[in-house]
């Protein structure tokens, strides 16, 4: 596509008056999430997935994608962000308020990737889609020579069109196409959201296991079910997946065990679960042959399904950081109280998620809030459907 053609087809940019009407969180183009600095300079999506996080930003009704700023401004905002480290900070593009592979959005995604790649940056870049990808798109994705690019394909297998109007066969086809043509990028089967009784039957799991053969790694996770999403379900007469909402994703213990039992192959002694992972960064790191940049190796119960070769890579890279250095950096970010480092994580007080992720990615070591502990085995998940070691429900 020529520059002239691209400019003619470019998505319009919202006026400052329109931007001021958005929730501040939506108008803020960059958000630091666990999987990296998330850049969302385009908002609006027609796919209408009932569980979409767009409910949290009050823009689920915005079906036509629009830009908040130009692609060039988005690049500048990213690389000048105080938490951005060249070659180190993982990046996510357009994962919050649109699908990056929609026909109107895709040229802007490619433009952003091209500009970052031409700066010689080697950061991990994650692109998440459930929409169509063709061989021509794969050729563009293969053309980036510096970025460590991963395309994660969301596939749930949910058959209820009121919850997920987009047929999962589209994502399945996209995954196969991406995997078949992958050269410089990697592709991950993002099996989510898994909801007991909705898409965890033997048939659903057989489909996921078959699709996992067309990906460099498979990551499974549960449902992000906040009060805004619950309200949408209730207003539209959708079956409630859980009685309660939660701050973290819900992945009940029994549902996880069903998945592990189904995937387990004892004859594969080095990788009895295949390339199956609980955490996004673990799957991405494995796909690129690198250690997990989130330092999950310290949370050993997360690693018990990882291939032996990946465990060796993460073990070699995982080093407990120096307490003095961590304390100095944490204090500069606004931490209060004592900083602690145990064999699992850095533990701090007074820091919200962005500075904690900054420390986590900088040291390659988990960083937790003392007030919001990560419980054993349910690490980073909601307590719904889990029991503590003593058999009682977790707090």
Protein Blocks (a to p, Z undefined) as FASTA:
>chain_A
ZZklmmmmpccdddfklmmmpcfklmpmbacdfkbccddfbgcdfklpakbcklmnopmm
pmbdcdfbdfklmmmmmmmpmkbcghklccdehillpcfkbfklmmmmmmmmmmmmmnop
abdcddddfbdcdfklmmmmmmpmkbccddddddehpablklmmpafklmmmmmmmmmmm
pckbccddddddddehklmcfklmmmmmmmmmmcfbdcdddddddfklmmmmmmnopacf
bfbdcfbdcddfklmmmmmmmmpcfklmmlmnojadfbfklmmmmmnopacfklpmmmmm
lmmmgcfklmmmmmmmpccddfklmmmmmmmnopgcjddddfkbccdehiafklmmmmmm
mnopacddfklccdehigoiafehpacfkopacZZ
